[in-house]
Every structure is written in C-alpha cells, then in structure tokens.
Amino acid sequence: MAKKDTYLALLRRGIDETTAQILADGGIKIGDLKKLEPETLVNNYGLKKEVAKSVLDAVMSGPRSSSRQRFLADVLSDDNKKVDKIEEQRFKREQKDIYAELQEKKEQLRLVRVESFRNKKLVMNRLGKTIELIVKLENNLDDESKDEQRSKIRDQLETRGLEAARDHEMLDLVGTPQDIVDFRRKIAPVLCLHACPHCGEEVDPRGSNVMDGLSDFSFICWDCEEEFHASMANVVGGRLDNGSRIKIDPNIKPRIPVVKPPKKDKSRSIADLMKRDLESTGATTVQLEAALQSSTLTGVLMSIDEWIDQTIAAKGYIQAQEDREEFIIATGAGATKFNKWMKKAGLRFNKQTGRWTRWEDR
C-alpha cells in the first residue's frame, strides 16, 4: 500500500511512470526523498544525474497541474545558462533598431502610395480634358459649316489622340481612348436627362425650353429642330395621370418642419411712445399746456424749507403719518431723516398730538 501511495504521489508531482515505479519499488517515501542528494539517487537507484535533480525539484515544489511539463523541461533542457546583461542590452538595442527601420520602411511605402495616387489623379484629369477636346473636335469635323478647317481639325485630332493614348497606357485602362470618346459622344447624351431622342445630341435646358407652353416641360433641339419632352417629365406625367400611384393633398403638412422667420422688431422710440400716450388722451396741445401750468406737480424737486413753509401755510402743522411720503417725493430726502429735518427747521414736536408746529404757533 505504501508503494502505491508513493507511486501516485510521484505521478502527481509530474514525474514519469518509469522513474516513479523505480523509486516506489525501492521502498523510499516522499519525506525521505526530500533529504537525499542527487548523487544518492544516481548511485542507489541507477538514475541519470539530470533525472535525479528534476525528481528532487519536483518533490520540493509539491504537486501541481503543470508539474509534468516542468519535470520534462528540466530533464530535456541543457544546464542553466546565465544571461549576460551586456548581451541582453545588445539584443534589445538591435530589436529597437529593427523596429525603427520597419517603421521607416512603412512610412516610405505610404509616401510612395500617396505619390502614385497623386500622379494617377493628374493623369486622369489630363486624360479627361483631352477626351473632352477630342469630342469637340469630332463634333466640329462633322459640322458642314467648317469644311475649310477639316485638315487643321484632323491634325489636332491626331495630336490629341496620341496624348490620350499615352495617358490611357499609363493608367492601364481597358480598351482604347476612342472607346471613351464614342461613349462620351453617342451613349452619354442618350443617357442624359435632356438629350434629343431624334439625333442624340445634348440639350442645354437653360436655352432649349419652349417658352410658348409654360405649363408643359417641352424642349427643342436646335440641331434637328424637333420638339420633345424630357423622359423624366413623361414618367412624372404618367404617374400623375394614374391616380393610384401619386395623390397630391394640398392641405397636407410638409414632411420637414418649416421654420417661421423671426418677427420684425416693431419697438418704437421713447418719443413715439410719448406721442402715442398724448394722442390717447384726446386733448390738444393748448389744453395740455394749461393743465401742466395749473398742476401743483413740477418736474424738479423742492427745497426742504420751501416744502415746510408751504405745508404749514396750508395746514398749520406737519404730521409724520400724513406728510412723510409727500415729503420724500417732493424733496427727495430720505425717509429716516424726516424728524431731523423738522428739528433743523426750528419746529416743535407735540407728543400728545404727534404734530410739528412752529414755536410761535404752539
């Protein structure tokens, strides 16, 4: 039973079956293995020196899931080599240099791709302009009114054709430049929205629409002098005639919300507001001036002594509860300074009546 326990314990520590069986048959235990030296295992059990060291290391580390891989790695690997720090620094420096070189090569490739794209773009633009010029020259060549210039137009066509062939070859395009010219002259006008269905010539909608019928989308071709309708106008007209396809509701709201424009600023000046208030009274200018002269209110503040003389002359006394507010409005003095101004003016205060009077009127 002890042999079996030792055998299983050695297997749990990653030792191979043959070595574990040899040690278990020898009657040795795990605790005894920890005390032995590698030379003892080599001499007594016939193990190799590397296997003996790996067995002792596995026993010392205890059981774990990766013990078998570690045991085999220790057996199959060479002796432990110390890594030289100088070599390590040199390796890191070489690795950094290689990485920098790769980045530089990558940037160079990117610049090459960008430059190639720019060159192709320039060539494509030049080819497009040459094609347009060839299309105009061929249209002029077919024009009967330019018979005298046919030899000159043919020379220009030959020159522009060579330029177009050069650019066409540089771009590695399929076909020939004449295929592009024929497409531009014969097929593109037919596919165009405003192309004459009779002769296939392009029609400029700004100068070819028929002004007599403003309610209809009709055009005229100035080459063959034939009137026609745009294909899209025919499609839209057919769908409008068929009520099952399109229904127009004049009361429907727009899909996109319409933003109302801001209201105009109707604020008036102060003079306009004063005129409006005066007009709302219904009085004339003469009546307003008379009312202003008869009014006791003035546009300026009174002096405190003048107000005191005027109030005592009218009432014979001044009382805080009755005259404080009028005093503040007429003179502009502070509310807390009422009694102070009364004393300063030489008035006498009667505690029984709560009134201010002059000394001679007591």
Number of C-alpha atoms within 10 A of each C-alpha: 6 12 17 13 13 21 25 16 19 25 18 19 24 24 25 16 12 10 18 22 18 15 20 21 15 12 10 15 17 17 11 8 17 14 9 11 12 18 15 14 20 16 11 9 15 12 19 15 16 16 20 21 20 21 26 19 17 23 21 15 10 13 16 12 10 11 20 18 12 18 21 15 12 19 18 11 9 9 9 7 6 6 8 9 9 9 10 11 11 12 12 12 12 12 12 12 12 12 12 12 12 12 12 12 12 12 12 12 12 12 12 12 12 12 12 12 12 12 14 15 13 13 18 16 13 14 21 16 13 21 22 14 17 24 20 14 18 15 11 16 19 11 11 9 9 11 12 9 11 16 11 10 18 14 11 15 20 12 12 18 18 14 16 23 15 14 22 18 13 13 15 8 10 9 10 12 22 15 11 15 21 13 13 15 20 14 14 16 19 19 11 15 15 23 23 25 17 14 15 20 21 20 20 13 15 7 12 15 20 15 12 8 10 9 7 13 17 19 25 20 23 13 13 12 12 13 16 18 17 18 15 12 14 13 10 13 13 13 14 14 11 11 10 8 9 12 11 8 7 6 6 7 9 7 6 6 7 8 6 6 6 6 6 6 6 6 8 8 8 9 9 11 12 11 10 11 11 14 12 9 9 9 10 10 11 9 10 13 11 10 11 12 10 9 9 7 10 10 6 9 14 15 12 18 14 10 16 20 13 12 15 14 10 10 9 14 21 21 15 15 9 10 13 17 13 12 20 17 13 17 16 14 15 12 12 10 11 16 15 9 15 20 12 9 14 12 21 17 20 12 8 6 8 13 17 22 20 16 10 7 9 11
